[in-house]
Amino acid sequence: MRVLSRFLAAATDVSHFPAPDLPEIAFLGRSNVGKSSLLNSLVGTKIARTSSTPGRTRGINFFEIRFAGQPRPEMIFSDLPGYGYAKLSREISQEWPKFIEPYLRERPTLALCLALVDVNVPPQESDRQLLTFLQASQRNFVVVATKSDRLSNNQLRDALRVLSQEYPAALLVPYSATSGTGRAELWKEIRTAAQRGAASRVTGQQLSVGANSD
């Protein structure tokens, strides 16, 4: 499956958002969770900048996604600013009410939120707060356990069990941008949500129909 992407916009205000047309998949996570690496791994090319300095993304970056051989784009990826990095946490938190929170609460084409957590560290309070927010906003979401290649099989199994206990209502997908583990499963969830979102748009239904994906 060859994926073609095109940068659409960088939004730091609601007025900068693209017209709500295609189903959108939001990528959220702490500043050092490996979000850019995951995005690049999914698409197969470098669309998001990876950096040794957390918090580079300050706005919401929108990317149009089309599959080779298809005449039209199928969905949009939205890359949201990271959170939880001490030097930037106050600045980022001040931006949430301006355009990030309205996007997550009100965006009619938001079909799925991917909440990235680092499987190598214990559950973080900032991650709990994000998932509580998504549940309260009635958004479908999947928890993606990144950097899974850094643990042995036994360690990964134990870490996933802890995450499952911490987030019992969430679908949990272990992922490695290095080895590609979880890529096929995550694409399946993304495309299912996008197709469901497209169908909902046709019938005029609201996309945010639950706190988790089926």
N, C-alpha and C positions, 0 to 999 in steps of 0.2 A: 504494500500500500504506500504509494508515494503521495506526500502531502505538500501542497503548494500554499504559501502564505503571503499576505500583503499587509504592510503596516497601514492602518487607517487614521488613527488619531491618538494624541496624548491629551488626556482631559484632566484639568484641575478645577473644573467648574461644571455644573450640570449642563450648561449651555454648550459645552464642548463635546458632549456625547454624540456618537453617530445616531442617525435616525433609527428608531427601533424597528427593525425589519427581520433580520435573521436571529435564530436562537443563539444565546450567548452562554459561554462557559467561563465562570470566574475562577481565578487562581488566587488563593489567599494563604498567607503563612507568615511566620516570623522571618525577620530579615536575613537570618543565616540558615534557613531551612533547606535551601537548594532549589528554590522556585524557578530561577532562570535556567538551571541545568535541566530540570524536569520539562519545562516548556520546550527547550531546544531538543531534548531527547524525543519528545512526542512528535514534533514536526520533522525532525531529521535534518534540521539546519539551524543556524544561529540566528534566531529572531530576538531573543532576549539577551541582554548583556550580563555576563557573569563578572563578579568583581570580588576582590578580597575585602573590600569595604562594604559592610552591610548597609542597606537603606538607600541604595542608588535610585530606585524607582520612587518618585514623589507623586506622580499622577497615575491615572488609570490608562494603561496602554492597550489599545484595541488592535487586533490582528484578524483580518479576514482569512478564513480557512476553506480551501477547495481541494478536492481529491483529483489526482491526475485522471484525465479522461472524462471528467464531468464538466459541463459547460458553465455551471453556476456555483458560487460558493455555497457551502452547506451550513456554516456556522461562523461565529466570531469568538475568539479567545480574548478575554479581558484580564490583564495582568495588573493586580492591585498592589499598592505600596505595602511593603513589609512592616511588621510591627514588632515591638519587644526589644529593640536594640536600644541600650541605655542612652546613648548620645542623641538619639533621634525620637525616642518614644513620646516626649512631650510635644514636639513639633508635629509628628504624625497624628497623635491623638487629637490635636487641635483641628486637623484637616478632616477628620471623620464626619462631623456634622455638616460640613460644607458641601461635599460631593460624594464621599465614599458611602456614608450611611444612606443618603437618598438613593444611591445606585443600588445598594443591596436590598433596601426596603421596597423601592417603588418601580424599579426597572421592569417593564412588562415582558421583555424578551429574555430575561435571565432564567435559563433553563436548569442550570446546575452550578453549584459551588463546590470547588475542590479545596478542602481545608487541609493544608500540608502540615504535618508534624514530623519532627526528627525522631525516628525510632530509637536512636542512640541515647536519648536523654529522657528522664522521667517526664510525665505529663506536666505541662506548664500552665500557670494560672491564666496567662494571656490566651492560650489556646482554648481553655475552658470557657473563657468569656466570649470568644468568637463563636464557638459552637452554640452557646446559650443564645447569643444574638441571632444566629441563623435559625435556630429552632423557634425563637419568638417571632421572627419575621416570616415564618412558615416557608422557608426556602429548602428545596431539595439539596442535599449535600452528601459528599463522600469524603471520608477521612483517608488521606494518602500518607502512608508511613514511609518517608523518604530515607535515603542513604542505607537501605536494608543490606547492601553488599558488605558493609563494614562489620557485620556481626556473623558469628558462626550460626549454623542451623539451630542449635540448642538455644543460643542467646537470642536469636531472632524470634523463635517460638515463645520464649519467656516474655520478651518485650511486647510482642503482639498480644499476648494474653493480658498483660497489664493495660495496654491501650483498650482492649475490648472491655475490660472491667470498668475502665474510666469513662468510656463512651459507648455504653451498651446498645444505644439505639442506632448507632452509625454503622454503615457499611465500611469496612476497613480493607484497604488495598495496599500491601507492601510494594514498594517501588525502588528501583535502582536506576538512576540515569547512566551509571557506568556500565552495568551489565545488560540493561534492558528488561530486567525482571519486572513484571507487572504492567509492561507497556500494552500488551494485547488486551489484558483485562480492563485496564483503565480506558483504552480507546472504546471498548465495548460499552462501558458505562456512559462515556461521553456521547457516542453516536446514538445510543438509545434515548438519552435525555434530549438530544437535539431533535431527533425525529418526533419524540413526544411533544416537544415544544413547538415544532413546526405545525403539527396536527392541531395543537391547541390554538395556535394563532388563526388557523383556517376556520375553526369552529367558534372562535371568539372567547375561549375559556382563558382563565388566569393560569399562568405557568407555575406560580408558587402554590402548589396544592398540598404540600406536606412538608414535614421537617426532615425528611430523608428520602433517598431514591428507593424505588421498589426493589 
